[in-house]
């Protein structure tokens, strides 16, 4: 039974944001750090992977759709990736990085004090790019929870880059938000399970981070990318409007 778990999601290759979160005392003191996917698709993919692997067994890894897409592209299983920075990031990875990504599970369960059996995944328990949101209807949650063991009382997911906690059909659902590509407000967003749930924000020097990324990354559009995502230019309203049609609500009765 774990007493304190730090959940980091959607790092997207942003090293300064990751370093700021890893420096948090509550992250260092956690029994485990769980990564809920989309670790690599961003401006510093190799640096992020090397830093995380250096932490050894303290880190538990889960694959996200962006990680899968990078691996599929490099293994010749797809011709391209729609996101330009993800396509660029795929070319930066070494063979040991690809082997690591290929070994990651899509979900896993851990016992956490106060929360019971917790299932960690990237998007939903059954799919790594399915969309559920804080305001998704209960029928949608019932659908994506189909097949879950009845003893799973808490589900932790990422993918949509917006933090929330809500109850759905008796299960607590937690989204920690995004470390590297936040929507709605700046900072690196993560969650602490301790044994309750705390949504945390780690603030760091954004201008210094933008400068660092612009100097350190060879991605051609890095200055524009870093300015847009680290400053959270996309609001939560923008993101919800973009994601909402993908949770099936437009087809509901």
N, C-alpha and C positions, 0 to 999 in steps of 0.2 A: 504494500500500500504506500503510495507516494503522498507526501504531505504538501509539497510546494512544487508546482510545475509552471514554468514560463513558456508561453506559446508565442512563437514568432512566425508570422505568415507573410507571404508576398514580399520577400526581400528585394527581388528583381535586380540583383547585382549591384545594389547601392551600398558600397563599402562604408562610407562615413556614417550613414544611418545605422547600419548593423553594429559598427564599433561603438556607437553611442549607447545602444541598447545593451550590448554585452558588458558595458562598464557599469550598468546599474547594479547596485548592491543586491537587490532582490533577484536579479537574474543570475548573478554569480552564486548566490546562496541557494538557488532552487535545486531540488533533487534531480530534476532533468529539464532540459530545454527541448521542446517539441517544435519542429519545423513543419508547418502545414502547407508546404509546396510553393511553387513559383519562386524558386531560390535564385535561379541563374539568369533569366532573360532580362538583361539590363547592361549597364555600361562597364561593370567590373566583374564579370562572371568568374574568372579564374581566381581573383583575389578573395572573393566571397567564399568560394568553395574551399580554398586552401585554409582560410581562417577557421571555417566551421569544422573541417576535418581535423584540424589541430586540437580541437577540444575533445576528441575521442568519444568515449562512451557516455559522456555527459549530454550529448546531443542525440536525439531520436529523429529520424528523417522520414518524411512522407513526400511523395512526388506530386507535383501539380501539373496541370495541362500544359503550361509553358515549358516545364522541364521535359515532359514527354515529347513535345513537338521538336525541341532542340535535338533530342536523341534520335527521333525518327528521321529528321533531316540528315543528320550526320551518318546514320546507318543506311541511307538510301531508300527509306520507306516512304518518303514524301519528297516532292520536288521543290517546295518552298514553304515559307512561314509568312502569314499575312503581316505580322508586326515587323517592321524593318530592323529595329534594334535586336529583336530576338534572332532574326536571320544572321545578323552580324555576330551576336554572342555565340551562336552555335559554332561558328568558324574558329572561335578563340579557344575552345575547350580541348584539353589534352585527352589522350586515350584513358588515363586513369579517371578523369572526370566523367567520361562517357560510361565507363564501367560502373562507377558509383551511381550515376543517375539510372542506369539500367537495373540496378539492384533494389531500387526503392519501392516500397509497397504503396498502394493507393490509399490504404487506411490501416489503422491499427487501434487496439483497445488497451487501456491501462486503468488500473484501479487507483482512484484519487480520493484521499480523505475528504469526507463531506459531500462528495459528488458521485460516489459509487463507480460503476463501470463506465468509463468515458471513452467514446469513440472519436478519434481524430481523423479528419479527412481534409481534402482540399476544397471541393465545391459542395458535393453531397455524398452521403455514404455509398451511393451506387454509381457515381459518374464524376469525372474530374473537371468537367466544364459546365455542368448543369447550374442554373441560376435559381437561388432562393434569396429573398430579401427580408428585411425586418417587417415589411408590411405584406408579405406574401400570404395569401389566404390559407386557412387551415387545411382545406382539401389538398392544396399543393404540398404542404408539409406531410400530410398523411401519405401522399403518393411517394415522396422521396424517402420516407422512412420505411416503406414497405420492405419486408425481409429482414429488418433489424431484430436482433434478439430482444426479447422483452426485458431483459435485465440491463440493457443499455439505457441509462436514465439521463445522460448528458451527451450532447453532440457538439464537437468543436470543429468549425469549418472556416474557410477563408474565401479567396477567389474574387469577391466583389469589392475589396479594399475599403470597406466602411464598417466600423465597429458597432456591434449591438449585442444585447442579451435579451432573449425573449423565451416565453414558454409556448410550446406547441405540442398538443396531445400528451401532456404530462411530462414531456422531456424538456430539459433546459437546453437551449441552443445558444452557443457563444461564437461570435465572430470577432477576432482580435483586431481586425483592420490590417493595414499594410505598413510594413517597415519602410519600404523604399518608394512606393507610389501612392501616397495617401490621397483620398478624395474627400473634400469637404473642409479639412483643416490641416494645417501644417504639423510637422512632427512625425516621429516614428511611433506607430501604434502597435501595441502588443497586449497580452493578457496574462494575468497571474492567477492561477488556481491555487487557493491557499488556506483552507479548503473551500472557502466561498469563491466568488469571482470578482476580480478587479480589472476593469479596463484601464490600461495605463497609456500615457503619452510621454515619450522621451523627447524633450526639446534639445536641439543642437544648433550650431551656427550654420544656418542655411546658406548664407552668402559664401562662407568659407567652403562649404561642401560643394556648392556649384562651381566655385573656382577650382577646387581639388579635382572634381570629376572632369572638368573641361581640360585640365592639364594632363590628367593621368590616363584618360580613355581615348582610344583612337577611333571611336565611333564618329563618323563624319558630322553628324548633327548633334553632337553631345551638348553644346552650349544651350541650344533651344530645348532639347529634351530635359536637361537638368533644371533649367529655369521653370519649365512648365510643371514637372512632376514634383520637385522638391518644394515649390511654392504652392502646391495644391491648387493650381489654377482651375481645375475641374471641381465644381461645388458638389455637395451631396445631392442637391436637386438635379444637377446635370447628370450625375451618375445614375441616380434612380430612374430618371426619365429614359436613359439609354438602356438600362438593364431590364426595366419593368416588362416590356413585351416578351422577354425571353423566359419569364417564369410562368407563362401559360395563361396569364390573367385575361388576355384578349380573347381567349377561346373558352373561357368559363361560362356556364349558364347565367 
